[in-house]
Amino acid sequence: MARIAMVVNRPLAHAEDHPVEILLVDSRQLVRAGVQRLLTDTGYLAVCGEASNCDDAIRLARSRRPQIILVNLPGSSVDVLDGARKLHRQFPDIRVLVLTDEADLIIQERLLQAGVAGCIGSSCSVDELFQAIDAVVRGERYISDSLAKKLAERRLPGQGASPFDQLTHRELQILLLVAEGLNTATIARNLCLTQKTVNGYRNRLLEKLKARTEVELMHLAAHHGLVRIPRLG
């Protein structure tokens, strides 16, 4: 059987005696193990810690002080958006690189607005991952070609604005939770708000998005790719 060798170009920005330290954030232990092996095999990247969520990552980052925090949290868009924002606010000197679903254009745009160093698709190639890491180490911002194209297309004349552009971060946060099917009490508990406050945001969302019911909010969010409605059968 022929042996296939994968050649990865070494980024010029790194020196062997000073490896780039990376903190991995992924809820899946098996994926973390694979990414750690991939990074450490380069010889110029080192994994200084692993976390399954952003709260644990914040605690680890305080003591490990990595150069990069690599975030890959499948599932809830709220966790990705809120977690990355927290990490950037707590550690503005640490570069936060986020892997997201390429379909979540609105989430990716909000992440960039929040100050993350880069966004790439979670299905990116190994080469692109290393390109992104090298770019953010040099102090640059990395945006995948596909995301950059989509963002540019949104700003072309004749392209309609997203109805979610007008929402504040908190409003988008609550919309995502509503779209995931969480009730008022659960949303209030998760966000440390009163149920009255959550209901106020719900009413504001209905008004801003010109929806009559929460079901319409959910369908609007699904139509624009914020959430996925599973197929039956």
N, CA, C and O of each residue as an XYZ file, in Angstrom:
932
protein
N       0.853     -1.195      0.000
C       0.000      0.000      0.000
C       0.886      1.243      0.000
O       1.820      1.353      0.794
N       0.582      2.168     -0.896
C       1.382      3.387     -0.971
C       1.159      4.245      0.259
O       0.047      4.331      0.780
N       2.208      4.869      0.711
C       2.121      5.733      1.885
C       1.908      7.173      1.436
O       2.666      7.693      0.617
N       0.886      7.807      1.967
C       0.575      9.181      1.602
C       1.150     10.110      2.654
O       0.825      9.986      3.835
N       1.980     11.015      2.252
C       2.584     11.965      3.191
C       1.899     13.311      3.049
O       1.703     13.801      1.937
N       1.538     13.901      4.163
C       0.942     15.235      4.150
C       2.017     16.242      4.517
O       2.583     16.185      5.609
N       2.293     17.151      3.617
C       3.317     18.162      3.853
C       2.634     19.454      4.258
O       1.783     19.971      3.534
N       3.006     19.968      5.406
C       2.448     21.231      5.879
C       3.552     22.270      5.885
O       4.576     22.085      6.543
N       3.355     23.356      5.163
C       4.349     24.418      5.136
C       4.443     25.085      6.493
O       3.430     25.450      7.090
N       5.645     25.240      6.969
C       5.841     25.859      8.272
C       5.730     27.373      8.170
O       6.438     27.979      7.366
N       4.861     28.006      8.961
C       4.774     29.463      8.945
C       6.104     30.095      9.331
O       6.787     29.612     10.234
N       6.467     31.162      8.654
C       7.763     31.789      8.881
C       7.831     32.563     10.181
O       8.917     32.917     10.640
N       6.658     32.834     10.790
C       6.641     33.728     11.944
C       7.110     33.055     13.225
O       7.268     33.724     14.246
N       7.338     31.736     13.191
C       7.596     31.019     14.434
C       9.042     30.542     14.526
O       9.657     30.182     13.523
N       9.558     30.547     15.716
C      10.889     30.002     15.958
C      10.753     28.718     16.758
O       9.892     28.621     17.633
N      11.593     27.733     16.467
C      11.473     26.432     17.110
C      11.664     26.518     18.616
O      11.041     25.767     19.367
N      12.529     27.439     19.066
C      12.786     27.505     20.495
C      11.702     28.280     21.236
O      11.708     28.314     22.467
N      10.781     28.897     20.518
C       9.670     29.604     21.143
C       8.363     29.203     20.463
O       7.810     29.978     19.682
N       7.868     28.010     20.750
C       6.640     27.557     20.088
C       5.446     28.430     20.461
O       5.386     28.993     21.554
N       4.520     28.528     19.552
C       3.292     29.279     19.791
C       2.382     28.441     20.681
O       2.029     27.315     20.328
N       2.002     28.987     21.830
C       1.168     28.244     22.776
C      -0.310     28.510     22.500
O      -0.745     29.656     22.384
N      -1.064     27.421     22.399
C      -2.475     27.485     22.021
C      -3.327     26.789     23.074
O      -2.991     25.701     23.541
N      -4.427     27.427     23.437
C      -5.414     26.826     24.335
C      -6.577     26.342     23.486
O      -7.181     27.125     22.753
N      -6.896     25.049     23.579
C      -7.978     24.457     22.794
C      -9.285     24.504     23.571
O      -9.324     24.166     24.754
N     -10.354     24.924     22.902
C     -11.687     24.934     23.513
C     -12.625     24.159     22.600
O     -12.994     24.632     21.525
N     -13.005     22.967     23.035
C     -13.905     22.110     22.262
C     -14.586     21.161     23.237
O     -13.936     20.584     24.108
N     -15.889     21.002     23.088
C     -16.643     20.159     24.021
C     -16.390     18.673     23.801
O     -16.780     17.853     24.632
N     -15.746     18.315     22.701
C     -15.530     16.901     22.356
C     -14.086     16.504     22.638
O     -13.159     17.000     21.998
N     -13.906     15.615     23.590
C     -12.561     15.217     24.007
C     -11.786     14.567     22.863
O     -10.589     14.805     22.701
N     -12.473     13.747     22.072
C     -11.798     13.057     20.977
C     -11.292     14.053     19.931
O     -10.193     13.894     19.398
N     -12.090     15.070     19.641
C     -11.670     16.096     18.681
C     -10.482     16.882     19.229
O      -9.537     17.178     18.499
N     -10.534     17.218     20.524
C      -9.406     17.942     21.134
C      -8.119     17.140     21.005
O      -7.059     17.690     20.708
N      -8.223     15.836     21.232
C      -7.032     14.988     21.151
C      -6.460     14.988     19.735
O      -5.245     15.036     19.548
N      -7.346     14.935     18.741
C      -6.884     14.946     17.357
C      -6.243     16.263     16.968
O      -5.211     16.282     16.298
N      -6.851     17.367     17.385
C      -6.301     18.687     17.062
C      -4.972     18.898     17.781
O      -4.036     19.462     17.215
N      -4.894     18.444     19.028
C      -3.639     18.579     19.778
C      -2.507     17.849     19.058
O      -1.406     18.380     18.917
N      -2.785     16.637     18.610
C      -1.753     15.870     17.890
C      -1.342     16.592     16.607
O      -0.159     16.671     16.276
N      -2.320     17.108     15.905
C      -2.064     17.819     14.655
C      -1.166     19.031     14.884
O      -0.237     19.277     14.114
N      -1.446     19.781     15.941
C      -0.683     21.000     16.217
C       0.720     20.691     16.727
O       1.698     21.274     16.259
N       0.816     19.780     17.681
C       2.126     19.499     18.282
C       3.071     18.803     17.307
O       4.289     18.929     17.427
N       2.518     18.073     16.344
C       3.369     17.401     15.358
C       4.117     18.383     14.464
O       5.089     18.005     13.809
N       3.679     19.636     14.429
C       4.365     20.632     13.594
C       5.727     21.002     14.161
O       6.638     21.359     13.413
N       5.869     20.918     15.487
C       7.126     21.288     16.119
C       7.211     22.748     16.507
O       8.073     23.121     17.303
N       6.340     23.585     15.967
C       6.376     25.014     16.300
C       5.093     25.486     16.974
O       4.957     26.667     17.295
N       4.151     24.568     17.191
C       2.919     24.878     17.913
C       2.826     23.976     19.130
O       3.156     22.792     19.053
N       2.381     24.522     20.245
C       2.263     23.745     21.478
C       0.899     23.996     22.104
O       0.435     25.135     22.153
N       0.260     22.942     22.579
C      -1.031     23.065     23.261
C      -0.759     23.187     24.751
O      -0.264     22.248     25.375
N      -1.081     24.345     25.324
C      -0.782     24.593     26.738
C      -1.966     24.281     27.648
O      -1.847     24.373     28.869
N      -3.101     23.915     27.068
C      -4.263     23.582     27.884
C      -5.461     23.240     27.025
O      -5.521     23.583     25.844
N      -6.430     22.547     27.648
C      -7.660     22.166     26.963
C      -8.849     22.485     27.850
O      -8.782     22.343     29.071
N      -9.941     22.918     27.227
C     -11.171     23.215     27.963
C     -12.359     22.762     27.128
O     -12.311     22.774     25.898
N     -13.425     22.363     27.814
C     -14.622     21.903     27.106
C     -15.635     23.019     26.901
O     -16.611     22.847     26.170
N     -15.409     24.171     27.546
C     -16.307     25.321     27.379
C     -15.518     26.603     27.650
O     -14.385     26.565     28.129
N     -16.138     27.729     27.333
C     -15.416     29.007     27.438
C     -15.194     29.459     28.877
O     -14.219     30.157     29.154
N     -16.070     29.080     29.794
C     -15.853     29.441     31.199
C     -14.599     28.767     31.742
O     -13.803     29.395     32.440
N     -14.425     27.477     31.416
C     -13.205     26.782     31.821
C     -11.986     27.375     31.110
O     -10.898     27.447     31.681
N     -12.181     27.794     29.868
C     -11.076     28.387     29.111
C     -10.601     29.682     29.755
O      -9.403     29.965     29.772
N     -11.524     30.464     30.282
C     -11.159     31.717     30.956
C     -10.283     31.431     32.167
O      -9.280     32.108     32.394
N     -10.672     30.421     32.942
C      -9.872     30.068     34.130
C      -8.474     29.588     33.726
O      -7.480     29.955     34.353
N      -8.409     28.773     32.681
C      -7.112     28.268     32.237
C      -6.244     29.378     31.649
O      -5.034     29.415     31.873
N      -6.864     30.269     30.904
C      -6.103     31.335     30.244
C      -5.432     32.255     31.252
O      -4.367     32.808     30.979
N      -6.051     32.421     32.419
C      -5.454     33.284     33.445
C      -4.097     32.747     33.895
O      -3.173     33.519     34.150
N      -3.983     31.431     33.992
C      -2.735     30.850     34.490
C      -1.772     30.459     33.366
O      -0.556     30.536     33.541
N      -2.302     30.042     32.221
C      -1.429     29.563     31.139
C      -0.978     30.675     30.195
O       0.087     30.573     29.587
N      -1.773     31.730     30.067
C      -1.460     32.862     29.191
C      -1.043     32.411     27.785
O       0.082     32.683     27.364
N      -1.917     31.738     27.066
C      -1.585     31.308     25.704
C      -1.514     32.496     24.753
O      -1.995     33.584     25.068
N      -0.919     32.280     23.602
C      -0.911     33.323     22.571
C      -2.199     33.288     21.751
O      -2.671     34.315     21.263
N      -2.758     32.084     21.609
C      -3.981     31.904     20.828
C      -4.957     31.033     21.607
O      -4.560     30.063     22.252
N      -6.237     31.388     21.541
C      -7.299     30.516     22.043
C      -8.095     30.067     20.825
O      -8.713     30.881     20.139
N      -8.074     28.765     20.565
C      -8.761     28.196     19.408
C     -10.096     27.625     19.868
O     -10.134     26.647     20.615
N     -11.192     28.237     19.421
C     -12.536     27.885     19.884
C     -13.289     27.139     18.789
O     -13.428     27.628     17.668
N     -13.772     25.947     19.134
C     -14.588     25.157     18.211
C     -15.687     24.489     19.025
O     -15.499     23.395     19.559
N     -16.835     25.154     19.118
C     -17.942     24.652     19.935
C     -19.146     24.377     19.046
O     -19.883     25.304     18.710
N     -19.363     23.124     18.658
C     -20.510     22.801     17.812
C     -21.806     22.892     18.608
O     -21.814     22.719     19.826
N     -22.892     23.165     17.908
C     -24.186     23.208     18.599
C     -24.718     24.613     18.708
O     -25.017     25.253     17.700
N     -24.838     25.099     19.940
C     -25.500     26.375     20.192
C     -24.685     27.571     19.702
O     -23.529     27.745     20.085
N     -25.301     28.389     18.852
C     -24.650     29.619     18.389
C     -24.461     30.602     19.536
O     -23.524     31.400     19.529
N     -25.361     30.541     20.528
C     -25.257     31.429     21.687
C     -23.964     31.162     22.440
O     -23.272     32.100     22.836
N     -23.632     29.888     22.643
C     -22.414     29.538     23.370
C     -21.173     30.059     22.644
O     -20.247     30.574     23.271
N     -21.166     29.919     21.324
C     -20.018     30.381     20.542
C     -19.877     31.896     20.629
O     -18.797     32.413     20.916
N     -20.977     32.601     20.379
C     -20.938     34.063     20.353
C     -20.611     34.640     21.724
O     -19.732     35.493     21.845
N     -21.312     34.181     22.754
C     -21.078     34.706     24.099
C     -19.704     34.315     24.623
O     -19.012     35.123     25.242
N     -19.317     33.070     24.371
C     -18.027     32.601     24.861
C     -16.863     33.361     24.254
O     -15.941     33.763     24.963
N     -16.903     33.559     22.942
C     -15.822     34.282     22.268
C     -15.760     35.735     22.722
O     -14.673     36.286     22.896
N     -16.922     36.359     22.915
C     -16.952     37.745     23.402
C     -16.327     37.841     24.793
O     -15.546     38.753     25.063
N     -16.669     36.902     25.670
C     -16.108     36.904     27.023
C     -14.592     36.754     26.984
O     -13.867     37.469     27.676
N     -14.121     35.813     26.166
C     -12.682     35.576     26.084
C     -11.941     36.816     25.592
O     -10.891     37.172     26.128
N     -12.485     37.464     24.580
C     -11.814     38.657     24.046
C     -11.821     39.799     25.061
O     -10.838     40.530     25.180
N     -12.916     39.953     25.784
C     -12.996     41.029     26.777
C     -12.067     40.769     27.957
O     -11.427     41.690     28.466
N     -11.995     39.512     28.389
C     -11.133     39.174     29.524
C      -9.658     39.253     29.149
O      -8.826     39.662     29.959
N      -9.337     38.859     27.913
C      -7.929     38.780     27.500
C      -7.747     39.456     26.137
O      -7.558     38.770     25.132
N      -7.803     40.778     26.091
C      -7.683     41.480     24.803
C      -6.333     41.284     24.127
O      -6.201     41.516     22.926
N      -5.314     40.852     24.905
C      -3.990     40.641     24.328
C      -3.822     39.233     23.763
O      -2.821     38.949     23.105
N      -4.791     38.347     24.011
C      -4.733     36.981     23.491
C      -5.603     36.910     22.238
O      -6.727     37.412     22.222
N      -5.075     36.288     21.199
C      -5.797     36.197     19.930
C      -6.812     35.054     19.982
O      -6.455     33.908     20.257
N      -8.070     35.374     19.716
C      -9.139     34.365     19.730
C      -9.484     34.008     18.289
O      -9.888     34.863     17.501
N      -9.316     32.732     17.960
C      -9.609     32.221     16.621
C     -10.771     31.244     16.737
O     -10.707     30.284     17.506
N     -11.838     31.490     15.971
C     -13.070     30.719     16.126
C     -13.377     29.921     14.866
O     -13.342     30.449     13.755
N     -13.681     28.631     15.059
C     -14.172     27.790     13.977
C     -15.687     27.717     14.094
O     -16.208     27.351     15.148
N     -16.398     28.060     13.027
C     -17.855     28.078     13.069
C     -18.430     27.418     11.827
O     -17.730     27.165     10.846
N     -19.725     27.147     11.899
C     -20.453     26.645     10.739
C     -20.469     27.745      9.679
O     -20.867     28.874      9.968
N     -20.046     27.431      8.468
C     -19.958     28.447      7.418
C     -21.314     29.052      7.074
O     -21.381     30.148      6.519
N     -22.404     28.339      7.402
C     -23.738     28.855      7.089
C     -24.154     29.963      8.050
O     -25.072     30.728      7.753
N     -23.487     30.056      9.202
C     -23.872     31.040     10.222
C     -23.235     32.397      9.938
O     -22.416     32.874     10.724
N     -23.601     33.013      8.831
C     -22.989     34.275      8.421
C     -23.207     35.374      9.453
O     -22.292     36.146      9.741
N     -24.404     35.450     10.009
C     -24.715     36.506     10.978
C     -23.869     36.340     12.235
O     -23.360     37.321     12.778
N     -23.717     35.096     12.699
C     -22.900     34.832     13.887
C     -21.442     35.178     13.602
O     -20.777     35.791     14.438
N     -20.944     34.796     12.437
C     -19.555     35.109     12.093
C     -19.323     36.616     12.043
O     -18.296     37.109     12.510
N     -20.276     37.339     11.479
C     -20.140     38.794     11.402
C     -20.144     39.415     12.795
O     -19.373     40.335     13.068
N     -21.007     38.916     13.673
C     -21.044     39.435     15.047
C     -19.754     39.095     15.791
O     -19.282     39.895     16.599
N     -19.187     37.937     15.534
C     -17.919     37.570     16.171
C     -16.813     38.544     15.766
O     -16.028     38.984     16.606
N     -16.755     38.872     14.496
C     -15.741     39.815     14.020
C     -15.967     41.197     14.612
O     -15.013     41.889     14.966
N     -17.231     41.598     14.719
C     -17.546     42.885     15.341
C     -17.147     42.899     16.813
O     -16.805     43.947     17.362
N     -17.195     41.719     17.451
C     -16.844     41.618     18.868
C     -15.339     41.643     19.096
O     -14.887     41.761     20.235
N     -14.553     41.532     18.013
C     -13.112     41.666     18.152
C     -12.294     40.398     18.076
O     -11.099     40.432     18.370
N     -12.893     39.262     17.688
C     -12.089     38.047     17.577
C     -11.065     38.229     16.468
O     -11.267     39.010     15.538
N      -9.965     37.496     16.580
C      -8.871     37.663     15.621
C      -9.150     36.995     14.293
O      -8.579     37.377     13.271
N     -10.029     35.994     14.296
C     -10.299     35.318     13.040
C     -11.480     34.382     13.113
O     -11.840     33.888     14.182
N     -12.086     34.143     11.947
C     -13.194     33.196     11.799
C     -12.906     32.314     10.596
O     -12.609     32.809      9.509
N     -12.996     31.010     10.796
C     -12.858     30.074      9.683
C     -13.921     29.004      9.823
O     -14.426     28.756     10.918
N     -14.258     28.371      8.710
C     -15.266     27.321      8.735
C     -14.772     26.101      9.482
O     -13.595     25.749      9.399
N     -15.666     25.453     10.212
C     -15.277     24.269     10.985
C     -14.898     23.096     10.087
O     -14.322     22.118     10.563
N     -15.214     23.181      8.794
C     -14.834     22.130      7.848
C     -13.611     22.538      7.024
O     -13.374     21.997      5.944
N     -12.841     23.494      7.539
C     -11.677     23.994      6.798
C     -10.609     22.915      6.648
O     -10.612     21.916      7.368
N      -9.705     23.130      5.709
C      -8.593     22.205      5.515
C      -7.524     22.435      6.580
O      -7.513     23.463      7.257
N      -6.627     21.462      6.716
C      -5.516     21.603      7.657
C      -4.642     22.792      7.272
O      -4.207     23.557      8.133
N      -4.390     22.940      5.982
C      -3.562     24.057      5.517
C      -4.181     25.400      5.891
O      -3.474     26.317      6.309
N      -5.509     25.517      5.740
C      -6.149     26.796      6.062
C      -6.079     27.074      7.559
O      -5.906     28.221      7.970
N      -6.213     26.032      8.376
C      -6.101     26.222      9.821
C      -4.732     26.787     10.178
O      -4.629     27.715     10.980
N      -3.676     26.224      9.578
C      -2.331     26.720      9.855
C      -2.132     28.134      9.311
O      -1.441     28.943      9.930
N      -2.728     28.434      8.169
C      -2.646     29.793      7.628
C      -3.297     30.791      8.578
O      -2.782     31.886      8.800
N      -4.443     30.391      9.137
C      -5.154     31.270     10.070
C      -4.335     31.493     11.335
O      -4.229     32.619     11.821
N      -3.755     30.419     11.866
C      -2.934     30.534     13.074
C      -1.748     31.458     12.821
O      -1.448     32.328     13.638
N      -1.077     31.270     11.689
C       0.081     32.099     11.370
C      -0.307     33.567     11.226
O       0.424     34.455     11.664
N      -1.461     33.814     10.609
C      -1.907     35.198     10.408
C      -2.179     35.896     11.734
O      -1.752     37.033     11.938
N      -2.886     35.222     12.636
C      -3.236     35.883     13.897
C      -2.013     36.044     14.791
O      -1.953     36.983     15.584
N      -1.034     35.140     14.679
C       0.210     35.304     15.435
C       0.948     36.561     14.982
O       1.584     37.238     15.790
N       0.861     36.867     13.694
C       1.517     38.066     13.168
C       0.739     39.338     13.492
O       1.157     40.438     13.130
N      -0.394     39.181     14.175
C      -1.188     40.346     14.530
C      -2.218     40.723     13.493
O      -2.853     41.773     13.596
N      -2.391     39.870     12.486
C      -3.371     40.135     11.442
C      -4.719     39.520     11.823
O      -4.805     38.689     12.728
N      -5.749     39.937     11.127
C      -7.066     39.316     11.287
C      -7.277     38.359     10.124
O      -7.014     38.700      8.971
N      -7.757     37.146     10.439
C      -7.950     36.149      9.385
C      -9.432     35.896      9.171
O     -10.167     35.588     10.109
N      -9.862     36.032      7.915
C     -11.232     35.715      7.525
C     -11.145     34.779      6.330
O     -10.452     35.076      5.357
N     -11.837     33.662      6.396
C     -11.783     32.706      5.295
C     -12.288     33.352      4.009
O     -13.095     34.282      4.049
N     -11.811     32.856      2.871
C     -12.210     33.424      1.578
C     -13.719     33.366      1.377
O     -14.324     34.319      0.886
N     -14.324     32.243      1.760
C     -15.769     32.089      1.559
C     -16.548     33.091      2.402
O     -17.538     33.655      1.936
N     -16.108     33.317      3.646
C     -16.792     34.284      4.504
C     -16.592     35.701      3.974
O     -17.533     36.494      3.946
N     -15.375     36.019      3.558
C     -15.099     37.358      3.030
C     -15.972     37.649      1.812
O     -16.469     38.762      1.645
N     -16.151     36.640      0.968
C     -16.985     36.817     -0.221
C     -18.438     37.075      0.165
O     -19.090     37.954     -0.398
N     -18.936     36.307      1.126
C     -20.332     36.479      1.551
C     -20.550     37.851      2.194
O     -21.567     38.501      1.956
N     -19.587     38.282      3.008
C     -19.710     39.595      3.644
C     -19.682     40.711      2.601
O     -20.406     41.700      2.715
N     -18.840     40.542      1.588
C     -18.767     41.549      0.525
C     -20.067     41.591     -0.273
O     -20.545     42.665     -0.636
N     -20.634     40.420     -0.543
C     -21.878     40.354     -1.313
C     -23.026     41.035     -0.580
O     -23.912     41.620     -1.204
N     -23.005     40.956      0.736
C     -24.073     41.588      1.514
C     -24.062     43.103      1.359
O     -25.088     43.757      1.543
N     -22.906     43.656      1.020
C     -22.775     45.109      0.931
C     -22.888     45.636     -0.501
O     -22.717     46.830     -0.742
N     -23.175     44.742     -1.445
C     -23.352     45.179     -2.820
C     -24.679     45.909     -2.983
O     -25.646     45.585     -2.295
N     -24.741     46.890     -3.884
C     -26.012     47.581     -4.140
C     -27.094     46.588     -4.559
O     -26.845     45.676     -5.348
N     -28.275     46.777     -4.029
C     -29.388     45.901     -4.377
C     -29.549     44.711     -3.461
O     -30.563     44.016     -3.517
N     -28.548     44.464     -2.607
C     -28.658     43.362     -1.657
C     -29.407     43.838     -0.417
O     -29.037     44.842      0.192
N     -30.452     43.119     -0.050
C     -31.233     43.500      1.117
C     -30.469     43.273      2.412
O     -29.734     42.294      2.547
N     -30.645     44.173      3.351
C     -29.988     44.027      4.656
C     -30.655     42.907      5.442
O     -31.846     42.639      5.278
N     -29.882     42.266      6.287
C     -30.447     41.228      7.145
C     -31.364     41.872      8.176
O     -31.029     42.924      8.719
N     -32.512     41.264      8.456
C     -33.398     41.836      9.477
C     -32.774     41.821     10.865
O     -33.255     42.502     11.771
N     -31.697     41.045     11.038
C     -31.068     40.936     12.351
C     -29.996     41.997     12.582
O     -29.483     42.125     13.694
N     -29.652     42.758     11.544
C     -28.625     43.794     11.700
C     -29.020     44.839     12.738
O     -28.159     45.433     13.386
N     -30.315     45.060     12.892
C     -30.807     46.090     13.806
C     -30.830     45.638     15.262
O     -31.053     46.452     16.157
N     -30.602     44.347     15.508
C     -30.705     43.823     16.867
C     -29.442     44.102     17.669
O     -28.334     44.057     17.136
N     -29.618     44.389     18.946
C     -28.484     44.497     19.857
C     -27.968     43.094     20.158
O     -28.605     42.099     19.811
N     -26.806     43.025     20.808
C     -26.269     41.710     21.158
C     -27.238     40.945     22.052
O     -27.465     39.755     21.833
N     -27.810     41.601     23.048
C     -28.734     40.922     23.960
C     -29.980     40.438     23.228
O     -30.474     39.342     23.493
N     -30.487     41.253     22.307
C     -31.674     40.849     21.552
C     -31.380     39.630     20.679
O     -32.192     38.708     20.599
N     -30.218     39.629     20.028
C     -29.843     38.477     19.206
C     -29.653     37.245     20.076
O     -30.047     36.140     19.702
N     -29.051     37.444     21.229
C     -28.834     36.362     22.184
C     -30.161     35.705     22.567
O     -30.275     34.479     22.555
N     -31.151     36.509     22.901
C     -32.452     35.976     23.314
C     -33.183     35.360     22.126
O     -33.863     34.346     22.278
N     -33.052     35.959     20.951
C     -33.666     35.369     19.758
C     -33.135     33.961     19.515
O     -33.910     33.051     19.218
N     -31.834     33.772     19.636
C     -31.235     32.456     19.425
C     -31.768     31.442     20.428
O     -32.033     30.292     20.075
N     -31.924     31.867     21.676
C     -32.432     30.960     22.704
C     -33.906     30.638     22.478
O     -34.334     29.501     22.675
N     -34.678     31.637     22.065
C     -36.085     31.396     21.733
C     -36.175     30.413     20.570
O     -36.989     29.490     20.587
N     -35.332     30.619     19.559
C     -35.340     29.756     18.381
C     -34.930     28.326     18.711
O     -35.307     27.387     18.010
N     -34.151     28.165     19.790
C     -33.767     26.825     20.225
C     -34.855     26.155     21.048
O     -34.718     24.998     21.445
N     -35.953     26.896     21.309
C     -37.089     26.312     22.009
C     -37.080     26.479     23.512
O     -37.874     25.838     24.199
N     -36.201     27.325     24.049
C     -36.146     27.523     25.497
C     -37.290     28.422     25.942
O     -37.656     29.370     25.247
N     -37.852     28.114     27.113
C     -38.944     28.940     27.632
C     -38.384     30.136     28.405
O     -37.178     30.247     28.628
N     -39.294     31.024     28.806
C     -38.882     32.271     29.462
C     -38.087     32.015     30.731
O     -37.062     32.656     30.965
N     -38.553     31.081     31.551
C     -37.877     30.806     32.824
C     -36.449     30.322     32.600
O     -35.528     30.740     33.302
N     -36.269     29.440     31.622
C     -34.935     28.902     31.346
C     -34.005     29.981     30.803
O     -32.843     30.065     31.200
N     -34.524     30.810     29.890
C     -33.710     31.900     29.342
C     -33.300     32.866     30.450
O     -32.148     33.293     30.520
N     -34.259     33.204     31.317
C     -33.967     34.121     32.422
C     -32.880     33.550     33.330
O     -31.972     34.266     33.752
N     -32.980     32.261     33.623
C     -31.990     31.622     34.492
C     -30.618     31.579     33.818
O     -29.604     31.857     34.459
N     -30.580     31.236     32.540
C     -29.303     31.140     31.826
C     -28.591     32.483     31.710
O     -27.363     32.548     31.751
N     -29.372     33.557     31.564
C     -28.781     34.878     31.346
C     -28.768     35.744     32.602
O     -28.362     36.906     32.561
N     -29.219     35.167     33.722
C     -29.270     35.904     34.992
C     -30.129     37.166     34.862
O     -29.746     38.245     35.316
N     -31.285     37.010     34.241
C     -32.241     38.100     34.088
C     -33.551     37.713     34.758
O     -33.771     36.542     35.071
N     -34.421     38.692     34.979
C     -35.757     38.376     35.476
C     -36.620     37.939     34.300
O     -36.343     38.275     33.148
N     -37.669     37.185     34.611
C     -38.572     36.756     33.546
C     -39.264     37.960     32.908
O     -39.565     37.947     31.714
N     -39.512     38.991     33.702
C     -40.130     40.201     33.166
C     -39.225     40.853     32.123
O     -39.693     41.320     31.084
N     -37.925     40.880     32.412
C     -36.973     41.464     31.467
C     -36.923     40.656     30.174
O     -36.896     41.221     29.081
N     -36.910     39.334     30.309
C     -36.885     38.468     29.124
C     -38.133     38.686     28.276
O     -38.049     38.775     27.051
N     -39.289     38.773     28.932
C     -40.533     39.015     28.192
C     -40.497     40.363     27.473
O     -41.039     40.506     26.377
N     -39.854     41.347     28.099
C     -39.707     42.646     27.452
C     -38.891     42.544     26.173
O     -39.221     43.156     25.157
N     -37.810     41.754     26.241
C     -36.994     41.545     25.046
C     -37.765     40.781     23.977
O     -37.639     41.081     22.790
N     -38.563     39.798     24.386
C     -39.379     39.039     23.427
C     -40.314     39.982     22.668
O     -40.417     39.919     21.443
N     -40.988     40.853     23.411
C     -41.923     41.787     22.778
C     -41.195     42.732     21.817
O     -41.710     43.081     20.755
N     -39.981     43.138     22.220
C     -39.193     44.016     21.360
C     -38.784     43.299     20.073
O     -38.772     43.893     18.995
N     -38.451     42.012     20.205
C     -38.084     41.221     19.029
C     -39.262     41.086     18.068
O     -39.106     41.227     16.855
N     -40.439     40.814     18.623
C     -41.634     40.689     17.785
C     -41.883     41.981     17.011
O     -42.239     41.961     15.833
N     -41.689     43.101     17.701
C     -41.924     44.399     17.068
C     -40.866     44.705     16.001
O     -41.202     45.100     14.885
N     -39.590     44.521     16.352
C     -38.513     44.854     15.419
C     -38.529     43.968     14.174
O     -38.264     44.431     13.065
N     -38.844     42.686     14.376
C     -38.793     41.738     13.266
C     -40.147     41.553     12.590
O     -40.301     40.736     11.682
N     -41.138     42.343     13.059
C     -42.483     42.312     12.469
C     -43.056     40.895     12.455
O     -43.624     40.441     11.462
N     -42.889     40.222     13.576
C     -43.439     38.872     13.744
C     -44.611     38.927     14.715
O     -44.644     39.765     15.617
N     -45.564     38.034     14.525
C     -46.739     38.035     15.395
C     -46.614     37.044     16.544
O     -47.195     37.249     17.610
N     -45.863     35.975     16.332
C     -45.744     34.932     17.349
C     -44.293     34.466     17.454
O     -43.461     34.787     16.606
N     -44.005     33.703     18.510
C     -42.671     33.132     18.663
C     -42.379     32.121     17.562
O     -41.230     31.959     17.150
N     -43.416     31.442     17.086
C     -43.223     30.482     15.996
C     -42.699     31.206     14.755
O     -41.826     30.696     14.053
N     -43.234     32.389     14.494
C     -42.739     33.176     13.361
C     -41.289     33.600     13.579
O     -40.502     33.633     12.632
N     -40.937     33.922     14.813
C     -39.538     34.249     15.119
C     -38.632     33.060     14.817
O     -37.558     33.219     14.236
N     -39.071     31.873     15.216
C     -38.277     30.665     15.002
C     -38.091     30.391     13.512
O     -36.995     30.042     13.072
N     -39.171     30.550     12.732
C     -39.074     30.308     11.288
C     -38.195     31.355     10.611
O     -37.473     31.042      9.664
N     -38.254     32.584     11.086
C     -37.408     33.644     10.538
C     -35.939     33.343     10.805
O     -35.093     33.498      9.924
N     -35.646     32.910     12.027
C     -34.268     32.561     12.387
C     -33.774     31.383     11.556
O     -32.624     31.367     11.115
N     -34.646     30.394     11.343
C     -34.263     29.227     10.545
C     -34.057     29.602      9.079
O     -33.138     29.105      8.428
N     -34.909     30.472      8.573
C     -34.816     30.890      7.167
C     -33.488     31.578      6.874
O     -32.937     31.437      5.782
N     -32.976     32.321      7.849
C     -31.711     33.043      7.662
C     -30.510     32.253      8.178
O     -29.406     32.790      8.267
N     -30.722     30.981      8.518
C     -29.605     30.118      8.880
C     -29.093     30.256     10.293
O     -28.027     29.728     10.612
N     -29.830     30.959     11.161
C     -29.378     31.105     12.551
C     -29.532     29.812     13.329
O     -28.727     29.513     14.210
N     -30.564     29.044     13.006
C     -30.790     27.757     13.662
C     -31.164     26.753     12.592
O     -31.536     27.128     11.480
N     -31.068     25.482     12.926
C     -31.448     24.416     12.009
C     -32.716     23.737     12.520
O     -32.817     23.407     13.702
N     -33.675     23.531     11.631
C     -34.862     22.761     11.974
C     -34.648     21.350     11.454
O     -34.576     21.148     10.242
N     -34.543     20.357     12.357
C     -34.247     18.999     11.907
C     -35.345     18.438     11.013
O     -36.532     18.682     11.228
N     -34.923     17.683     10.009
C     -35.883     17.040      9.124
C     -36.427     15.771      9.768
O     -35.714     15.036     10.451
N     -37.697     15.543      9.530
C     -38.323     14.342     10.061
C     -38.208     13.231      9.029
O     -38.285     13.461      7.822
N     -38.017     11.995      9.552
C     -37.965     10.862      8.645
C     -36.582     10.615      8.073
O     -36.394      9.684      7.289
